[in-house]
Amino acid sequence: MIRDNMPSPNAASPLGTRPYLKSALRNVIVNAQVGLHPWELYPERPTRLCVNVEMFAWLHGAKAHDKDLYIDYDPVRNTIITWPERPHTPLLETLARELVEVCFANPLVDAIRISITKLDIFNEADGAGIEICGERSELLPAGNVNRKNYDQSRSE
C-alpha cells in the first residue's frame, strides 16, 4: 500500500500558512525508464514510480470568492502518463523539473510540491525518491509567469 507522503502546508512548511487553493494528484503510479543503477538500464524492466503533485494558488482578497479560480490538474496527469514511452532518463530530478514547468504553465499556480518515488527499488525500503517544493519566484527564472515566457527565456 502506498503511503500518503505529502503533508499539507503548515507553520513548519516552506509554503507557510497563508490561505490557498490546492489542486493535487496523489499516488499516480506509472512505469518509466529511469535510474542510474545497472539494473535500471534494461528497457524490458521499467521502474515503477509513484508521483504526487500539489499546486497552490494563494488567495488574495476577491480571489477567494472568484468562481473561476481553479487549477486544472489534467496537463500534469497528461505529462506523467507519457513517461512509459519516453527514452531512458537517468535522474528523477529531470522528470520533476519537467513537471515544475507544466505546473507553472498555469499562471494561477503560485507554488508547487512534487515528489517522485521509485517503488520496489530496494528490498528494505518502500521506495526512494526526491521532492521539489517552492514558489514560482524560487523555482523559475525571475519575471517568468507562464511557460511561454519561460521557454523564451531558456532559448535566449
N, C-alpha and C positions, 0 to 999 in steps of 0.2 A: 504494500500500500504506500502511496506517495504521501509524504507529509507536507503540510502547508508551511513553507519556509519563508513566507513573505509577510512580515509584520506590517500593520498599518502605521502610518506616521504618528509619532507621539513626541513628547518632550525630548526623549533620547535620540530621536531620529534626525538625520541631517536635513530632512524635509520640514522639520519644525512642527508647529501646532496651528498654523493659520487655516482658515476654512477652505475646503477644497471639494471639487467633484472628482471622483476617481472612476476610471474605466479599467477593467482588469481582465486578463486572460490567465487562468490558473491551470497549472499542471497539463500543459499541452505536450503530449508525447509524440515524438517524431524520430525517425531514423535519419542519420546523416553520416557521411564520410568525413570524420573529423578526428584529429588527435595526432600526437607525436610518438606514442608508444608503438613499437614494432607490430603488435597485434591489431592496432587500429588502422594499419595501412592496407588491409585486404578489402577490396571493394565488395566481395561477397559476404563480408561480416561488418555491416554498418554499426555505428554506435547509437544506442538508444538514448535520446535526450529528453529531459523534462524542462520545459520553458515556462517561465512566469513573467508576465509583463503587467506593470501598473503604470497608468498615465494619469497625471494630475493637472487639473485646471484650477488655479487659485480663484476664489470667489471674492470679488471686489464690488461692494455696493449693489447696484442694479443687476450685475451679472448673476447674483444668487437667485434672482427671480426670472431670469431670461429663459423662456420656454424653449428657445432654440439652442441653448447651451448643452451640447452633448459631445462626447468623444467617441468616435467610431473606431472600434477595435478590429473591424474586418480587414483593413490594409495590413495590420500586423499579423493577423492569422494567415492571410493570403501569402505573406512572405515566408512565414515559418513552414507552411505546408509544401513549399517548393524545395526545401532543403534536401529531401531524399534524391533529387535529380541533379543537384549541383556537384561540381568536381570536389575532390578532397580538399578540405580546409584544415590546415594544421592547428589553428588556435580557436578556442571558443570565443575569445575576445573579438575576432573578426566577425563572427556571427552576431555578437552582441552590438558591435558598432553599427552593423547594418540595421539592426532593429532600432537603435538610437535615431538614426536618420529617418526611418519610416515613422517613428512616433512623432518626431518633431516636424515632420512634413505637415502635420496638422497645427496651424498657428494657435489653436486654443490650448495646446499642451504646454504647460509651464515647467513640469518636472516629470521624471520617469524613474522607475526602478525595474531593472531587468535582471533576471537570474537564469542561467543555463547550467543544468547539472547533467553530467554523464552518469547514467544509471548503469548498474551491472559492471562497473569498470574495475572495482576492487572487491574481493570477497569479503573483506572486513568492514566495508562501508556501504551505506545506502547509495552513495553517489559522491562525485567530486565535481566541483564547478566554480563558476565565477558569478559576480554580481556587479552591476553598474547602477549607481544611484546618484541623481543630482538634478539640478535645474538647467534649463536651456542655456542660460548665460555661462554655466560652468562646463557644459559638455559640447557646445557648438562654438565655432569661431564668433567673435564679437560682431554684433549687428545683424546676424542672420536669424530671421524669424520663420523661414519656411525652407522646404527642400530646394526649391528653385534657386533661392539666394545662396543656399549652402553649396549646391552643386556648382554654381557660377564661381563662388569664391575658391573652390578647390581647383578649378581649371585655370585660374589666373597665375 
